[in-house]
Amino acid sequence: MSHEIRTPMNGILGFSELLKEPGLSGDKQQAYIEIIEKSGARLLNIINDIIDISKIEAGLIKLNIQESNINEQLEYIYTFFKPEMDRKNIKFSYKPGLTSKESQISTDTEKIYAILTNLVKNAIKFTEKGFIEFGYTLKQNKNSNFLEFYIKDSGIGIPKDRQIAIFERFIQADITDKMARQGAGLGLAITKAYVEMLGGEIWVESEEQIGSTFYFTVPYQ
């Protein structure tokens, strides 16, 4: 954990010191400033994750159940991330499983948004080419109906022996790709906690060099 905080902090302090050098060209100054900005953003994300997981563990996160239109949330997330997908030349799509009227359920809107956003961001992080698709279907078991969401990508995949551990706090997939280390290993732990607060489950199916599909469920009510 300390390594994840020190790395961006060292970037901020180190390149701030370099900016003091006399005679720096404008291009070098701009390059150093961009590194400082990226390091600051990365550090802020890590701090926010630590705060969120601490609140969850302390029982300070409460549910705010209200009427929520799932289709509208999917459309918003699609619109938000589409420009980034276009820049990366990744095919991006979503598939609602119900009509707009049928997709109106009682749940915590912000938690659903956070879960979907975290999982789409995770897919973007590990997908350099191909596609990312997300959506949901209505399913039922003997006792109740539920929505099963999925986020599917053609990314680098997750080793089979890490597919359960990645949902634990401060655990990453141990993927050799450098992008795997740009975080504190808290995003999926927070996502799992939110899913469980909503009464659902989360899991992943993945094959290395083929891609991953994350699934989670929430009650349909």
N, C-alpha and C positions, 0 to 999 in steps of 0.2 A: 504493500500500500504506500509506504513512504517513497518508494521509487517512482510511483505514478505521479506523486505530487512534486517531487524534486525535479523531474525531467522538464516539465513546462516552466517551473520556477527558474531553473538554471538558464533556460532559453531567454526568459525575460531579463534576468540580471546580466547575463553574459552579453547579449546584444545591446542592452542599454549602455553598458560600459564601452562597447565598440563605437557607439554613436558619438562618444566624446572625442574620438580621435580627430585631430585637425586635418583638414584637407580632404575629407571624405567627398567622393563624387555624389551627385544627386541620385544616381542609380543605386549606389551602394546604400545610401541613407534609406531610400525607399524599400530596398530589399530587407534591410535590418528591421525597419518599422513593421513590415508585413509579418516577419517571423515573430516579433514581439506580440503583435495583435493575435496571431494564431495561437501562440503559447498562452496568452491571457484567456482566450476563449476556451481553450482546452482545460486550463486550470479551473475556470469558473464552472464548467460542466462537471468536473470531478467533485468540486466542493458542493454543488447542488445535489449530486447523487448521494454524497455522504450525508448531507442534511436530510434528504428524503428517507434514506434507509434508517437513519437514527430515529426519525419521527415514527416510522412504521414499527420499529422494534419497541419504542416507548408507548405505543398505542395511541399516538396523538393524531393519526390520520383517520378521519371519520368519513363515512359514506354520505353522499348527498343525493338521495334517490329522487328522480324527477322524470317527467316524460321526455324521451329522447328519440329523435328520428335517426336511425342507424344509416339509412341511405344518404342522408344529408352529410353525416360525418365522413362517410367514405368519399363522397364527392369533394368535400373540403380538403381532405388529406391528398387526394389525387391532384387537385388543382395546385396545392401548395408545393408538392414535390415534383410536378411535371417539368418545370423549367430545368431543374437539376438533372433529371433523367435525360432530357433532350441534349443537354451539354455533354453528358457521358455517352450519348448514343445508345441508351438502354431502352428497350421497349417496355412501356409502363402501362398497366391496365388494371381495372377493378371490375368485379362482378357482384352486384347485389343479388341476394337470393330471394328477396320478397319485393312486392310493390311498395311504393312510398307509404301508403296507408298502413300496410301490414308491418312495416319496419318500425312503427312507433311502439316503443317499449318503455317500461319503467326500470331505470338503471341509473348509475352515476355517470353522467355524460362526460365529465372531465377525466374520470378513470378510464373509460373506453377510449377516449381520445389519446390519453397518455400511453396506453397499451399499444394501440395501433401505430402511433407515431414512433415509439421506441423500436417496434419490430420492423417497420419500414426503414427507419434509419439504419438498423442493423443489417438489413438486406443490402442497402446501398453501400454500406461500408465494405462488404465482402464480395460485391459483384462489379466486375470491371467490364463485362460485355454480356449480351444476351437479353434477359428479360427479368422483370419483377412484376408479379401479379398478386393482388389481394382481393379478398371478398369474404362471403359467408354463405352458409346454407342453413335451413331450418331442419332440425333433427328431433327425434323423440326416443325416449326409452320407456320402460314400463310405468314410470312414475311422473314424468314431466316432459315438456318440450324445452328445447334449448337451441341457441344459435351457435354454430361451430364456425369460427373465423379461421382463415388461413392467410399466410403471407409466404409466397413461393418465389424462389429466386434461382438463377443459374450460376450462382457464385462458386466459391472454392470449396464449400462443404465443411462438415465438422467430423472429426474422427469419431468412430462409434463409441470408443471408451470415454468420450468427453460429453456425450449428448445428454446425460443427466446432470453431470457436475456443473455445466455452464449456467444453470439456474441458481447455483449457490453464491453466496456473497464473496466478493473478491476473487472469483474464479473466472478464468478465460479459457478459451478452447485450445490453447497451446498450438495455435496454427503458426506456421513459420512466416506467413505473410506479415509484413511490417505493420499493416493496418490493425492487426489483431491487438497490438500493444498500445493503441491510442485511446486508453480509457482505464477505468479503475476496476472493471469487472463487476460493476454494480447494476448496469442497465437491465439485464435479464432478471436479476434478483428482485429488483423493484417491480418489474413487469409481472413476475410470478406472484408477488405479494398482492398486487392490485387485482389480478385475476382471482385469486383465492378469496379476497375480501368480497368480491362480487358473487362468490359461490360457484366459481368455475374451475377448470383445470387447464394446464398448459403443457405442451410437449413438442418435440421436434422429430422430424424424420429427415435424415441427411445422408448423402453419399459424397465422399471426397472427390473433388474435381467435376462433380455433376450438379450439385446445388443442394439447397435446404428448403424445407417447408415447415414453418412454425404454425402450430394450431393452438387455439384456445377457445373455451366455451364460456357462455354466460346464459343464465336462465332467460327464457322467452316468456315474459309476463307483462 
